[in-house]
């Protein structure tokens, strides 16, 4: 049974490296590169999600999804659309709604940043603008209004200092059946980079409990 770890838009696939180095099941973990699975298509959410569906569907049997931020949105979306395929779900620093204001501010800020800044993000400077605009148009209620339909075991993880998404962590915990919440102390949004050893321990314990 495969584990698929999905990074966020502000990070590359390598952001999982240190966390994976501490995990017991690392040989079973797949980490798709979000920009690569697009296969040259425009970097918008609909295209990315369609590519993510294709990626997951090529994996035999059930899968365990673990996503951070945007990766969490993709994982949740897939778990809702393809419930029989997902064994367990982990959402890390994942939003429960989309703030158009945040993406407007983000795109304005991006204009003043050099291209070199985007070398550590999932997409290029140009593609980050396109992706941000697509997220503003996303009808997130199609996802958040269906949380009661999440049937797989779900773990919600958030950094104690992740002020942007800690409310979302509690929202998911209240609205997803039997969801468990783990708050990691002295940690911000990028849990997998800021506190990889603790994250790996939490994930190993969770997967052991569900015998996956």
C-alpha positions in Angstrom: 0.0 0.0 0.0 1.5 3.3 -1.1 1.8 6.6 0.8 1.6 9.8 -1.2 3.0 13.0 0.3 2.0 16.2 -1.4 3.9 19.5 -1.0 2.5 23.0 -0.9 2.7 25.7 -3.6 5.4 27.6 -1.6 7.7 24.6 -1.5 9.3 22.0 -3.7 9.0 18.3 -3.5 12.4 18.2 -1.7 10.7 19.9 1.3 9.8 16.3 2.4 13.3 15.0 2.4 14.3 15.4 6.0 10.9 14.2 7.3 11.1 11.1 5.1 14.6 10.4 6.4 13.2 9.8 9.9 10.2 7.7 8.8 10.0 3.9 9.1 7.9 3.4 6.0 9.9 5.8 3.7 10.4 3.1 1.0 6.7 3.1 0.4 6.3 6.9 0.2 5.8 8.7 -3.1 6.3 12.4 -3.4 4.9 13.9 -6.7 6.4 17.1 -8.0 3.4 19.3 -8.6 4.9 21.3 -11.4 6.0 18.1 -13.2 2.7 16.2 -13.0 1.1 19.1 -14.9 3.0 17.9 -18.0 3.2 21.3 -19.5 -0.5 22.3 -18.9 -1.3 25.7 -17.5 -0.6 26.0 -13.8 -4.2 26.4 -12.5 -6.0 24.4 -9.9 -8.3 22.5 -12.2 -5.5 21.3 -14.3 -3.4 20.4 -11.3 -6.2 18.5 -9.6 -6.9 16.6 -12.8 -3.2 15.7 -13.1 -3.2 14.7 -9.4 -6.2 12.4 -10.0 -4.3 10.7 -12.8 -1.3 10.3 -10.6 -3.2 8.7 -7.8 -5.3 6.4 -10.0 -2.1 4.9 -11.5 -1.2 3.5 -8.1 -2.6 0.1 -7.4 -4.9 -0.5 -4.4 -5.7 2.0 -1.7 -3.4 4.9 -0.9 -2.6 6.9 2.2 -2.6 10.6 1.4 -0.7 13.3 3.4 -0.8 16.8 2.1 0.6 20.2 3.4 -1.2 23.4 2.5 -2.1 23.2 -1.2 -1.2 19.5 -1.0 -3.8 19.1 1.8 -6.4 20.7 -0.4 -5.6 18.3 -3.3 -5.6 15.3 -0.9 -9.0 16.3 0.7 -10.5 16.9 -2.7 -9.4 13.5 -3.9 -10.6 11.7 -0.7 -14.0 13.3 -1.2 -14.3 12.4 -4.9 -12.7 8.9 -4.6 -13.5 7.6 -1.1 -12.9 3.9 -1.9 -9.4 4.7 -3.0 -8.2 6.5 0.2 -7.2 4.4 3.2 -6.1 7.3 5.5 -5.9 11.1 5.2 -3.5 13.5 6.8 -4.0 17.3 6.4 -1.1 19.6 7.5 -1.6 23.3 7.6 -4.5 23.1 5.2 -7.0 25.9 4.7 -10.8 25.2 5.0 -11.7 28.2 2.9 -10.0 30.3 0.3 -9.3 34.0 1.0 -9.4 36.1 -2.2 -7.8 38.9 -0.3 -4.8 36.9 0.7 -4.2 35.8 -3.0 -4.7 39.5 -4.1 -2.0 40.6 -1.6 0.2 37.7 -2.5 0.1 38.5 -6.3 0.9 42.2 -5.6 3.9 41.2 -3.5 5.1 38.7 -6.1 5.5 41.5 -8.6 8.3 43.0 -6.6 10.2 39.8 -5.9 13.0 38.6 -8.2 12.7 35.4 -10.1 15.3 33.8 -7.9 12.9 33.8 -4.9 10.7 31.4 -6.8 13.5 28.8 -7.2 12.3 27.2 -3.9 8.5 27.3 -4.7 6.4 24.7 -6.6 6.0 27.0 -9.6 7.9 29.7 -11.5 7.1 33.4 -10.9 4.9 33.5 -14.0 3.0 30.3 -13.0 2.6 31.4 -9.4 0.6 34.4 -10.7 -1.6 32.2 -12.9 -2.1 29.7 -10.1 -3.0 32.4 -7.5 -5.6 33.8 -9.9 -7.1 30.3 -10.4 -7.3 29.8 -6.6 -9.3 33.1 -6.2 -11.9 31.7 -8.6 -12.1 28.3 -7.0 -15.5 27.4 -5.4 -14.0 26.0 -2.3 -17.5 25.4 -0.8 -17.7 22.3 -3.2 -15.0 20.8 -0.9 -15.7 22.3 2.6 -19.4 21.7 2.4 -18.8 17.9 1.9 -16.6 17.3 4.9 -19.2 15.1 6.6 -18.6 12.7 3.7 -15.0 12.0 4.6 -15.1 8.4 5.8 -11.5 7.5 6.1 -9.4 7.9 9.3 -8.2 11.5 9.3 -5.4 13.2 11.1 -5.2 17.0 11.3 -1.8 18.5 12.0 -0.9 22.2 12.4 2.0 24.1 13.8 1.3 26.1 17.0 2.6 29.3 15.3 0.7 28.8 12.0 -1.7 31.6 12.7 -3.1 31.5 9.1 -4.4 28.0 9.4 -4.7 26.9 13.0 -8.4 27.9 12.9 -8.8 25.7 9.9 -7.2 22.8 11.8 -9.9 23.1 14.5 -12.6 23.5 11.8 -11.6 20.3 10.1 -11.4 18.5 13.5 -15.0 19.5 14.3 -16.5 18.7 10.9 -14.7 15.5 9.8 -16.0 12.4 11.6 -13.6 11.0 14.1 -10.8 13.3 13.0 -7.8 13.6 15.4 -5.9 16.8 15.9 -2.2 17.2 16.6 -0.8 20.7 17.3 3.1 20.8 17.1 4.6 23.2 19.5 7.0 26.0 18.5 6.4 25.3 14.8 5.0 27.4 12.0 3.3 26.5 8.7 6.1 24.5 7.0 5.9 21.7 9.6 7.9 19.2 7.4 10.8 21.6 7.3 10.6 23.3 10.7 10.1 20.2 12.8 10.6 17.1 10.6 11.6 14.7 13.3 8.5 15.3 15.4 6.3 15.2 12.3 7.8 11.8 11.3 7.2 10.4 14.7 3.6 11.5 14.7 3.0 10.0 11.2 4.7 6.8 12.1 2.6 6.4 15.2 -0.6 7.2 13.2 0.1 4.8 10.4 1.0 2.0 12.9 -2.3 2.5 14.7 -4.1 1.9 11.4 -1.8 -0.9 10.4 -0.8 0.6 7.1 
